Every structure is written in structure tokens, then in C-alpha cells.
Amino acid sequence: MKEYMENGASLGWLINRKLLQIEIYRPNQEVEILQSPQTLSGEDVLPGFVLDLSEIW
């Protein structure tokens, strides 16, 4: 994910199914870790987009 951020990505999600965790990457910010969220928002990068994680967990 570091390489994606260094190359201009505005938002990155790393989904870990085994630990039921999501790591959220944003430029110039610390990584945010969520424990088994049901949805993820596209924030201002993808307005209105919501990823439903209920089938993944």
C-alpha cells in the first residue's frame, strides 16, 4: 500500500479476511484499522460508493 500512496493513490483499503480487519490508507495520515466493519465508504474519493462487506465476513 505504501507504493500505491507514493504513486498518488488517494484512498486504499487492505482487507484481511483472517483477522476480520480493514486497514485504511490515506495520504499523509496514519493507517486506520477497523475491526469487522459491515461497510466501507468511498469517502470524498468515490462519493456515494459503499462497499458491503457482509458477504466477505
Secondary structure as GFF3:
##gff-version 3
##sequence-region A 1 57
A	DSSP	alpha_helix	2	6	.	.	.	ID=ss1
A	DSSP	beta_strand	12	16	.	.	.	ID=ss2
A	DSSP	beta_strand	21	25	.	.	.	ID=ss3
A	DSSP	beta_strand	32	35	.	.	.	ID=ss4
A	DSSP	beta_strand	39	41	.	.	.	ID=ss5
A	DSSP	beta_strand	50	52	.	.	.	ID=ss6
###
